[in-house]
Amino acid sequence: MADLDGVKEAKNFHAGVPQQSDGFFLKGSNSLDWGMKNRLARIFNPKSGNTVMLAVDHGYFQGPTTGLERIDLDILPLVPYADTLMLTRGILRSVVPPSMTLPIVIRASGGSSILKELSNEEIAVAIDDSIRMNVSAMAVQVFIGGEYEKQSIHNMTRLIDQGIRAGIPTLAVTAVGKDMARDARYFRLATRICAELGAHYVKTYYIEDGFETVTSCCPVPIVIAGGKKIPEFDALTMAYNAIQKGANGVDMGRNIFQSESPKAMIQAVGAVVHNNETPEKAFQMYNDLKNQG
């Protein structure tokens, strides 16, 4: 028991200063529990409200993707420049040192390889394991318009229910198959369905025509997928335009780790996402860093 002798009388009550109860900085998240908000605040930078997610989960359906052959050698050096790392539990446990404090978004769905129908997925990670891994969010693929649409939506809602009980947010990843239109109408449909059913944030593709209508009608944050490898300037322009049109960040993989200089590229992407840097200045930054290193 604490020694009561010499205890000073409390006096700094600041009775004339009302306690502040600020709203949470992230779109659509103000009514979430404290633990859920805390995890989201690890993923999204509270100053900019945005995130640079480094996506390296491609191997769960397509094996050793170019640039991901050796996660330990090629990806871990990029970690200091990312806001969060999106990957599978197998890579997390086998390669990533537990001393790393970067927040983790775990790929929690799976089931089919590139040799089969990709929409035929199930929940692949139990909520207990996500808790054990101390993840900041769980990612699940949702195939709106796909052959197994209903199954993938139910995967998402079950994961959301489990995550709410544990205080772990769910990221819904909208998938686009070969027969699905990549236009604003489709992405409005897909992202809104995910948000309506409880996803805490949504990953989708950027499109030039009408992307602002996608972000404006989605009540939770949207991060864009980097997609296939394109020239560095084009990728920086895509990231810039997405942020200007309402996205809260990028979940970029191939356009970083397949870049000629991945370390320079991730820093340039960060300048666009967090500092509102123009594509031209970010590309100059990329070239300067590449030449230095």
N, C-alpha and C positions, 0 to 999 in steps of 0.2 A: 504494500500500500504506500502511496506517495506520502512523504513527510509534509505535514500540514503547517509546521512552524515556518514563519517568515513568508507565508503566501501573501502576495500583493493583491489588493482589492482591484477587481476588474473595473475599468472606467472608460475605455475607448469604445463606446457603443455607437458613436456617430448617429445618434438618434435622428438628426435632421437630414440624413442622406439615405434616400430609399435604396433598397437592394435592387441591383440591376438583374433582369431576367431576359437576356438577349435571345433572340431567335437563332436557331441553328443556321449556319451559312449555306447549307446545301439544299438545292431545290427539292421540295416535296418531302423533306426528311424531318421536319420540326416536331412531329408527333411520335417519333420513334423513341425507344428506350435509350437510357444513357449509354449502355454498352454498345448498342447498335451504332449510335452516333459516334462514339469514340473510335470504333473500327473504321467507319467511313471517313473520319477525320484523319486517319492514318493513310488512307488511300488517296483522298483528295486534299491537296494543299489548302489549308484554311485561308492563306493570304490571297492566293489567286482563285481559289475555288475549283481548280482544275487538277488533272492527273496525267502523268506519263506512265502508263502501264507497259512493261516490257513483256510481251507475249512470247513464251517459249514452250507452249504446250502442244505444238503441232504433232509431235511424235505419237500422241495417243491414238491417232487414226492413220497416220501416214509414215510412221517409222522415222529413221534418222534423216530428217530434212536437211538440205544443204545449209550449212551454217550452224547446225545444231548437232553435228556429229560428236563434238566434245563440249558439253555444257561447261565442264570445269575450266577448260582453257579459253573458250570463246565467249561465254556469257557472264561468268562470275566477275570478270574485270569491268563489265558494264553496270553492275549493280549499284555502285555509288551514284550514278547519274539518273537512276529511275526512281519513281515514287513508289512503285510496287512491282512485284514479280508475279506473273501469271504462269503457272506450271502444274505438272501432275505430281501426285504424292510420291510416285516412284522416283522421280528426279529429285524432289525435295529431300527425301530421306537418304538417297544414295550419293548425292553430289553436293548439295547446299550445306555449308557449315552451320550448325545451330547457333553459332555466335553472331550470325547475321541478323540484324534487327529490322531489315526492310520488311514491310507488310507483305503477306502472301495472299494471293487469290488462287484458290485451288480448283483445278478442273475436276468437277464432281460428276460429270456424265460421260458415258462412253458405251461402246458395245459393238460398233461396226467399223471395219477398216475401209480404205479407199477401194477395196476389191468388191465391196457389197453396198447395199443401200444405206447411206449414211444417216438417214433420219430414223433408223431403227436403233434407238439408244435407250438406255435405262440409267437410273441413278447408279453411279459406280463407286461412290465413296459414302460410307455411313457417317451420320452426323457426329457420332462419338469419336470417329477418327479425325474429323475436322477440328473438333474441340481439342483432341490430343496434340494436333499439329499447331494449335494456336493461330489458326488462319484468320485473316481479316474479312474475307468474303469467299463465297462458293459460286462457281460459274457453271451454268447449265445451258446446253444448246437447245434452242426452240425452233422447230421447223414449221413455220406458218406456211401452209400450202403444200407441205411435203406429204409423202405417202403415210408417214406415221405422225402426222400433226397432233392428233389428240393425245397420243402416248407421250410425246415430248412436252406438251403443255402440262399434262398431269405429273410428269417428272419435275417440272418447274414448281408446280403448286405444292407438291409433297416436300420438296427441298425448302421452299419458303416457310412452310409450317414448322418443319424441324429447326430451321435456322432461327425463327422468331423465338422459339422456346430457349435456344442457346444464346441468343443475342448476336447472331452472325448474319450479315446481309447476304442477299442472293443477287448475283449478276446474271441477267438473262441475255444470252447471246443469240441474236437473230441470224439464222442460217439462210443462205440463198442457194437453192439448187439450180440445176441447169435449165429447168422449165419455169423458173420464177422470174418475174419481171423486176429489174432493178430500177424502180422509179419511185417518186415520192408517194404515190398512192399506196404502193405495197408496203413501204417502210412506215408510213403512218399507221397502217393496219397492224403490222407486226409489232412495232414498239408500243403502241397503245394497248394491245391485248396483253402484252407482258406486264406493263405497268398496272393495268386494271386488275390483274390477277395477283398483284402483290410484289413484283420484282422491285428491288430497291434502287437498282440502276440498270441500264440497258446498253448493250454493245450492238452497233449496227454499222452499215456501210455509209460512206459519204457519197452524195450525188450532187452534181452541179445545179440541176434544175429543181428547185423547191425544197432544198434541205431545211431551210428555216421553218417550213410548215411542219416538218417532222419533229424538230426540237420543240416548237412552240406548243404542239398539241400533246406532247408526252409530259406527264406531270412529274417525272423523276429524271435525274441526270442521264444524259446520253454521252457515251464515249464512242469514238469511231474506230472501226477496224482498219488496220493499215493495208490489208489486202496483199495482192501479189507485188513483187518487186517492180518498182518504177524508178526512173532517174531521181536522184536526190533532190534536185530543185522542185520537181513535180510533187514529191512526197511532202516537202516542206510547205509548198503552196496548198496542197490538200489539207494539211493540218491547220494552216492559218485560216483558210476559208471556213473550215468546219467550226473553229472556235468563234470566228466572227458571226457565224450563223446559228450560234446557240449551243454548240457541243461543250461539254465540260472536260474534254481531254481526248487522248488517243490511247488505244491498246494496240501498239505497233510491234510487229515482229520482224518479218522478212525485210521491210524497208530500213530496219536498223541492222540486224545481224548479217544480212547479205550485202550491206553497203561495202564499198571499198575501204571505208574507215568507220567501223561501227561505233567506236568511242567518240569520234567527232560528230557522227550523225545523231547519236542520242542526246548529246549536249545541244546541238542545233535545234532539235525537236523540242527540247525543254525550254529553250529561249522563246520559241513561238508560243508554246502552250502556256507558260507561266509569265512571260514578260511581254507578250503581245508583239514580239519582234516580227518584222515583215519577212516574207520569203527571201527577198533579195539580201537583206542583212544577215539572215540566218544562214543562207547559202555561203555568204562570204565568211561567216564564222566557221562553217563546216570546212571550207577550203583552208583557212588559216590553221585550224587545229590539225587537219590532215597533214599539212605540210610540216607542222612542228613535230608530229609524232611518227 
